[in-house]
Amino acid sequence: MPQSLYAKWMYDWEYALTTRDTNRIVRPVEWGFDWLGDFSQIAATAAATEQAASTDALAQMIAVNQDIVARADEFFGYETPNDFRLEARHPQLFPTNVRPETLAQDAELKRKADAGELPAADFLRFTSAVRTRYPENDVVNARWYPAAAEKQVGKPKQAIIVMPQWNADAFSHNALCTLFNRFGISALRLSKPYHDVRRPAELERSDYAVSSNIGRTIEACRQAVVDIRSCLDWLESQGYEQFGVLGTSLGSCYAFIAAAHDARLKVCAFNHASTWFGDVVWTGQSTRHIREAFEQAGLTQDQTRQIFTGISPMSYMERFAANPKRVLVVHATYDLTFLREFSLDVLANFERHGVDYVSKVLPCGHYTTGETPYKYIDGWYLGSFIYNSFKRLAQQGR
């Protein structure tokens, strides 16, 4: 009985947190073949002949995804950007909700910046190797947290790329970066496509990262993966030798696919994880407005899974396991966004493929992970894993 009461309390709390924002928009389904035409001839033909409006559109999008998986090296391939630079700017919040307390926090940060009370921070900026139709989105942004030189003495220079959750504001996960600095690990807190400073002015939320425009959602993942790999290139140019990545929720999907395609990532922390992108879209509380659009268009859960196989971690499980790495998976028992069964499926596949992983379980849900006391438990799991994994990596030598 106590457990069932706790579960009810947790589910109620989780539901309240996932429904407090009222600016989720149900947009009509768009196949978005035009977003993928540069890679797939199938997509290019569908976009050019307007077949996307025909009954063949579903089969064509499934075929495009199969093509992405078959030619993943090309899809997630890139040329290293040549305009890396560090810019000093006053941090801004870039909120994704219109709650009064959030808007007040945003206004206070702007006041402090105008009054000279807020110190500037360094941001790595460069042009993404994947171009979209939104210029602001195509300038990659990563807040730079370099570890003090004295903390890096006697070991290879180590760095981690941190990718927060979908719709995160620009301050999310910054505390983790300062924690990693204490371990002598530098950190790049990377803004995902369509997030914070990269968000088009027409949006309140980071909707274009995951939406009912299927092609654009796939292209956003492609861009995120390429941006991670480009950040590794910059870190290498700065003398860094050992690398990790930490992703939360949507960030964990991007981080997984990047690690599957880039052997430089030896330490991986996935804070909430799932196997199939489409299953999360269909069953997740956070994406209920997208599911509504898909249902209105007559799509099923199985079809939704198929139209997103190209950006699903499960499609690259063998590739991920092919190179040795140390992995953490954190999942939550009462998660209404990444259902527990999907996280357990990740662990089962790691077992099957011989991945060296650690599993940690939070007694909360997806959104409640960010609430007291669970955020501190989560922080301990992430911080201790990163510390120990990089320590072991340093001991193994260069």
C-alpha positions as CSV (number, residue, x, y, z in Angstrom):
1,M,0.0,0.0,0.0
2,P,2.7,2.6,0.8
3,Q,4.3,2.0,-2.6
4,S,1.0,2.4,-4.4
5,L,0.3,5.6,-2.6
6,Y,3.8,6.9,-3.4
7,A,3.3,5.9,-7.1
8,K,0.0,7.8,-7.2
9,W,1.6,10.8,-5.7
10,M,4.5,10.7,-8.1
11,Y,2.3,10.2,-11.2
12,D,0.1,13.1,-10.1
13,W,3.1,15.3,-9.6
14,E,4.6,14.3,-12.9
15,Y,1.4,15.0,-14.7
16,A,1.0,18.4,-13.1
17,L,4.5,19.3,-14.2
18,T,3.9,18.2,-17.8
19,T,0.7,20.1,-18.1
20,R,1.6,23.4,-16.5
21,D,2.8,24.9,-19.8
22,T,0.0,25.9,-22.0
23,N,1.9,26.9,-25.1
24,R,2.2,23.5,-26.8
25,I,0.7,23.7,-30.3
26,V,-0.9,21.0,-32.3
27,R,0.3,21.6,-35.9
28,P,-0.8,19.6,-38.9
29,V,1.4,16.8,-40.1
30,E,3.9,17.7,-42.7
31,W,6.0,15.0,-44.3
32,G,9.0,17.4,-44.8
33,F,10.6,15.6,-47.7
34,D,12.1,18.9,-48.7
35,W,14.3,18.9,-45.5
36,L,16.0,15.6,-46.6
37,G,16.2,16.1,-50.4
38,D,19.9,16.9,-50.3
39,F,20.6,13.4,-48.9
40,S,17.9,11.2,-50.3
41,Q,16.8,10.9,-53.9
42,I,13.6,9.4,-52.7
43,A,12.9,12.5,-50.6
44,A,14.0,14.8,-53.4
45,T,11.7,13.2,-55.9
46,A,8.8,13.2,-53.4
47,A,9.3,16.9,-52.7
48,A,9.7,17.9,-56.3
49,T,6.7,16.0,-57.7
50,E,4.4,16.8,-54.7
51,Q,4.0,13.1,-54.1
52,A,4.2,13.8,-50.4
53,A,0.5,14.6,-50.5
54,S,-0.3,11.2,-52.0
55,T,-1.1,7.9,-50.4
56,D,2.5,6.9,-51.1
57,A,3.9,9.4,-48.7
58,L,4.1,7.0,-45.7
59,A,5.9,4.3,-47.7
60,Q,8.3,7.0,-49.1
61,M,9.2,8.3,-45.7
62,I,9.8,4.8,-44.4
63,A,12.1,4.2,-47.4
64,V,13.9,7.5,-46.7
65,N,14.6,6.3,-43.1
66,Q,15.8,2.9,-44.3
67,D,18.2,4.8,-46.7
68,I,19.4,6.9,-43.7
69,V,20.2,3.8,-41.7
70,A,21.9,2.1,-44.6
71,R,24.1,5.2,-45.4
72,A,24.4,6.5,-41.9
73,D,28.1,7.4,-42.3
74,E,27.1,9.8,-45.1
75,F,24.0,11.1,-43.4
76,F,25.9,12.0,-40.2
77,G,29.1,12.8,-42.0
78,Y,30.4,16.4,-42.3
79,E,33.2,18.8,-43.1
80,T,34.9,20.4,-40.1
81,P,33.8,24.1,-39.8
82,N,36.5,26.7,-40.4
83,D,35.1,29.6,-38.4
84,F,35.4,28.4,-34.8
85,R,35.6,31.4,-32.4
86,L,35.0,32.2,-28.7
87,E,32.7,35.1,-28.1
88,A,32.2,36.8,-24.7
89,R,28.5,37.5,-24.0
90,H,26.2,38.1,-21.1
91,P,24.3,34.8,-20.4
92,Q,20.6,35.0,-21.2
93,L,17.8,32.6,-20.1
94,F,15.8,32.1,-23.3
95,P,12.8,30.7,-21.5
96,T,10.4,28.3,-23.3
97,N,7.4,28.9,-21.1
98,V,5.4,32.0,-20.2
99,R,5.0,31.3,-16.5
100,P,5.3,34.6,-14.5
101,E,8.2,33.4,-12.4
102,T,10.2,32.4,-15.4
103,L,9.6,35.7,-17.2
104,A,10.6,37.5,-14.0
105,Q,13.8,35.5,-13.9
106,D,14.5,36.4,-17.5
107,A,13.8,40.1,-16.9
108,E,16.1,40.1,-13.9
109,L,19.0,38.6,-15.9
110,K,18.6,41.2,-18.6
111,R,18.5,44.0,-15.9
112,K,21.7,42.7,-14.4
113,A,23.4,42.6,-17.8
114,D,22.4,46.1,-18.6
115,A,23.6,47.3,-15.2
116,G,26.9,45.6,-15.5
117,E,26.1,43.3,-12.6
118,L,26.3,40.1,-14.7
119,P,29.8,38.9,-15.8
120,A,30.2,37.9,-19.4
121,A,30.8,34.2,-20.3
122,D,32.7,32.6,-23.2
123,F,30.7,30.8,-25.9
124,L,32.1,28.7,-28.7
125,R,30.4,29.7,-31.9
126,F,30.7,28.4,-35.4
127,T,28.6,27.8,-38.5
128,S,27.0,24.3,-38.5
129,A,28.0,21.9,-41.2
130,V,24.3,21.1,-41.6
131,R,22.4,24.1,-43.0
132,T,18.7,24.8,-42.5
133,R,16.5,27.6,-43.6
134,Y,16.9,29.4,-40.3
135,P,20.1,31.5,-40.1
136,E,20.0,31.9,-36.3
137,N,19.7,28.1,-35.9
138,D,22.8,27.5,-38.1
139,V,25.2,29.3,-35.8
140,V,26.2,26.7,-33.2
141,N,26.4,27.9,-29.6
142,A,28.2,26.2,-26.8
143,R,29.0,27.8,-23.4
144,W,32.6,27.1,-22.6
145,Y,33.7,25.9,-19.1
146,P,37.4,25.3,-19.2
147,A,38.9,23.5,-16.2
148,A,41.7,25.3,-14.4
149,A,45.1,24.4,-15.7
150,E,46.3,23.2,-12.3
151,K,43.6,20.6,-12.2
152,Q,44.7,19.1,-15.5
153,V,48.3,18.6,-14.5
154,G,49.7,15.0,-14.9
155,K,46.9,13.6,-17.0
156,P,45.6,13.9,-20.6
157,K,43.4,16.9,-21.2
158,Q,39.8,15.8,-20.9
159,A,36.5,17.4,-21.9
160,I,32.8,16.5,-22.0
161,I,30.0,17.8,-24.2
162,V,26.8,18.4,-22.3
163,M,23.4,18.4,-24.1
164,P,20.3,19.2,-21.9
165,Q,16.7,18.2,-22.5
166,W,14.2,19.3,-25.1
167,N,13.0,22.9,-24.4
168,A,15.8,23.5,-21.9
169,D,16.6,27.1,-21.2
170,A,20.1,28.3,-21.5
171,F,21.0,27.8,-17.8
172,S,19.9,24.1,-17.7
173,H,22.8,21.8,-16.8
174,N,25.3,24.7,-16.2
175,A,25.8,23.5,-12.6
176,L,27.0,20.1,-13.9
177,C,29.6,21.8,-16.0
178,T,31.0,23.7,-13.1
179,L,31.0,20.4,-11.1
180,F,33.0,18.7,-13.9
181,N,35.5,21.6,-13.8
182,R,36.3,20.6,-10.2
183,F,37.3,17.2,-11.5
184,G,39.7,18.8,-14.0
185,I,37.3,18.1,-16.9
186,S,36.5,21.0,-19.2
187,A,32.9,21.2,-20.5
188,L,31.0,22.5,-23.5
189,R,27.4,23.0,-22.8
190,L,25.9,22.7,-26.3
191,S,22.7,24.4,-27.3
192,K,20.7,21.9,-29.4
193,P,19.2,22.9,-32.7
194,Y,16.3,25.4,-32.3
195,H,17.2,26.0,-28.7
196,D,17.9,29.2,-26.7
197,V,19.9,31.6,-28.9
198,R,19.4,29.3,-31.9
199,R,15.6,29.5,-31.6
200,P,13.8,31.3,-34.4
201,A,12.0,34.4,-33.3
202,E,8.6,33.0,-34.4
203,L,8.8,30.3,-31.6
204,E,8.1,30.4,-27.9
205,R,9.2,26.8,-27.5
206,S,11.9,24.8,-29.2
207,D,9.2,23.1,-31.3
208,Y,11.1,22.6,-34.5
209,A,13.5,20.2,-32.8
210,V,10.7,17.7,-32.5
211,S,7.4,18.3,-34.2
212,S,4.8,16.9,-36.6
213,N,7.1,18.0,-39.5
214,I,8.8,14.6,-39.9
215,G,11.6,15.6,-42.2
216,R,12.6,18.7,-40.1
217,T,12.7,16.6,-37.0
218,I,15.0,14.1,-38.6
219,E,17.2,16.9,-40.0
220,A,17.4,18.5,-36.5
221,C,18.8,15.3,-35.1
222,R,21.3,15.1,-38.0
223,Q,22.4,18.7,-37.2
224,A,22.7,18.0,-33.5
225,V,24.9,14.9,-34.1
226,V,27.2,16.8,-36.6
227,D,27.4,19.8,-34.1
228,I,28.6,17.4,-31.4
229,R,31.3,16.0,-33.7
230,S,32.3,19.4,-34.8
231,C,32.8,20.4,-31.1
232,L,35.1,17.5,-30.7
233,D,37.2,18.8,-33.6
234,W,37.5,22.2,-31.9
235,L,38.5,20.5,-28.6
236,E,41.1,18.5,-30.4
237,S,42.5,21.7,-31.9
238,Q,42.8,23.0,-28.3
239,G,44.9,20.0,-27.3
240,Y,42.2,17.9,-25.6
241,E,42.7,14.2,-25.9
242,Q,39.9,12.3,-24.1
243,F,36.3,13.0,-24.6
244,G,32.8,12.2,-23.2
245,V,29.2,13.2,-23.8
246,L,26.3,13.7,-21.4
247,G,22.8,13.9,-22.8
248,T,19.4,14.3,-21.0
249,S,16.2,13.1,-22.6
250,L,16.2,14.3,-26.3
251,G,19.9,15.2,-25.6
252,S,20.6,11.5,-24.8
253,C,19.2,10.4,-28.2
254,Y,21.5,12.9,-29.9
255,A,24.5,11.9,-27.7
256,F,23.9,8.2,-28.4
257,I,23.9,8.6,-32.1
258,A,27.0,10.8,-32.0
259,A,28.8,8.2,-29.9
260,A,27.8,5.5,-32.3
261,H,29.4,7.4,-35.2
262,D,32.4,8.9,-33.4
263,A,34.9,6.6,-31.7
264,R,36.4,9.6,-29.9
265,L,33.6,9.6,-27.3
266,K,34.8,7.1,-24.7
267,V,32.6,8.2,-21.8
268,C,28.8,8.4,-22.3
269,A,26.1,9.4,-19.8
270,F,22.5,9.0,-20.9
271,N,20.1,10.7,-18.4
272,H,16.8,9.1,-19.5
273,A,17.1,6.8,-22.5
274,S,14.9,4.9,-25.0
275,T,15.4,2.7,-28.0
276,W,13.0,4.0,-30.5
277,F,12.3,7.7,-31.2
278,G,8.8,7.1,-32.5
279,D,7.7,5.2,-29.5
280,V,8.7,8.1,-27.2
281,V,6.8,10.5,-29.5
282,W,3.7,8.3,-29.4
283,T,3.6,7.4,-25.7
284,G,5.3,10.4,-24.0
285,Q,3.4,12.9,-22.0
286,S,5.7,15.7,-23.4
287,T,4.8,14.9,-27.0
288,R,1.1,14.3,-26.6
289,H,0.4,17.3,-29.0
290,I,2.5,15.7,-31.7
291,R,0.8,12.4,-31.3
292,E,-2.5,14.2,-31.6
293,A,-1.4,15.5,-35.0
294,F,-0.3,12.1,-36.1
295,E,-3.5,10.5,-35.0
296,Q,-5.5,13.1,-36.9
297,A,-3.4,12.2,-40.0
298,G,-4.3,8.5,-39.5
299,L,-0.9,7.3,-38.4
300,T,-0.4,4.5,-35.9
301,Q,2.3,3.9,-33.3
302,D,4.0,1.3,-35.4
303,Q,4.1,3.7,-38.4
304,T,5.4,6.5,-36.2
305,R,8.2,4.2,-35.1
306,Q,9.0,3.5,-38.8
307,I,9.1,7.1,-39.9
308,F,11.7,7.9,-37.3
309,T,14.0,4.8,-37.5
310,G,16.8,6.9,-39.0
311,I,17.1,8.9,-35.7
312,S,16.4,6.0,-33.3
313,P,19.2,4.8,-31.1
314,M,18.1,1.2,-31.7
315,S,19.1,1.5,-35.3
316,Y,22.7,2.1,-34.3
317,M,23.0,-0.3,-31.4
318,E,25.6,-2.6,-33.0
319,R,27.6,0.4,-34.2
320,F,27.5,1.9,-30.7
321,A,28.8,-1.3,-29.2
322,A,31.6,-1.7,-31.7
323,N,34.0,0.7,-30.0
324,P,34.8,0.3,-26.3
325,K,33.3,3.0,-24.0
326,R,32.1,3.4,-20.5
327,V,28.3,4.1,-20.3
328,L,25.8,5.3,-17.7
329,V,22.1,5.0,-18.1
330,V,19.8,6.8,-15.6
331,H,16.1,6.0,-15.8
332,A,13.1,6.9,-13.6
333,T,10.6,4.4,-12.3
334,Y,7.6,6.7,-12.7
335,D,8.5,8.3,-16.0
336,L,5.6,9.4,-18.2
337,T,7.8,10.7,-21.0
338,F,10.4,8.0,-21.5
339,L,8.4,5.0,-20.3
340,R,10.3,2.6,-18.1
341,E,9.9,-0.3,-20.5
342,F,11.8,1.6,-23.2
343,S,14.7,2.3,-20.8
344,L,14.8,-1.3,-19.8
345,D,14.9,-2.2,-23.5
346,V,18.1,-0.1,-23.7
347,L,19.7,-2.0,-20.9
348,A,18.7,-5.4,-22.4
349,N,20.3,-4.4,-25.7
350,F,23.4,-3.2,-23.9
351,E,23.6,-6.6,-22.2
352,R,23.1,-8.4,-25.5
353,H,25.8,-6.4,-27.3
354,G,28.3,-6.5,-24.4
355,V,28.4,-2.8,-23.7
356,D,30.2,-1.8,-20.5
357,Y,27.5,0.1,-18.7
358,V,26.2,1.2,-15.3
359,S,22.5,1.5,-14.5
360,K,21.0,3.8,-12.0
361,V,17.3,4.2,-11.1
362,L,15.6,7.3,-9.8
363,P,12.4,6.9,-7.7
364,C,10.6,9.7,-9.6
365,G,9.6,10.6,-13.1
366,H,10.9,12.5,-16.1
367,Y,10.1,16.1,-15.1
368,T,10.4,15.4,-11.3
369,T,14.1,14.6,-12.0
370,G,14.6,18.3,-11.9
371,E,12.9,18.7,-8.5
372,T,14.2,18.4,-5.0
373,P,15.5,16.0,-3.8
374,Y,15.7,14.0,-7.0
375,K,17.9,16.5,-8.9
376,Y,20.6,16.0,-6.2
377,I,20.4,12.2,-6.5
378,D,20.6,12.5,-10.3
379,G,23.5,14.9,-10.0
380,W,25.3,12.5,-7.7
381,Y,24.8,9.6,-10.2
382,L,26.0,11.7,-13.1
383,G,28.9,13.4,-11.3
384,S,30.3,10.3,-9.7
385,F,30.1,8.3,-12.9
386,I,31.9,11.1,-14.9
387,Y,34.6,11.5,-12.3
388,N,35.3,7.8,-12.0
389,S,35.1,7.1,-15.8
390,F,37.5,9.9,-16.7
391,K,39.8,8.9,-13.9
392,R,40.0,5.4,-15.2
393,L,40.4,6.7,-18.8
394,A,43.4,8.8,-17.6
395,Q,45.0,5.8,-15.9
396,Q,44.7,3.8,-19.1
397,G,46.9,6.4,-20.7
398,R,46.8,8.2,-24.0
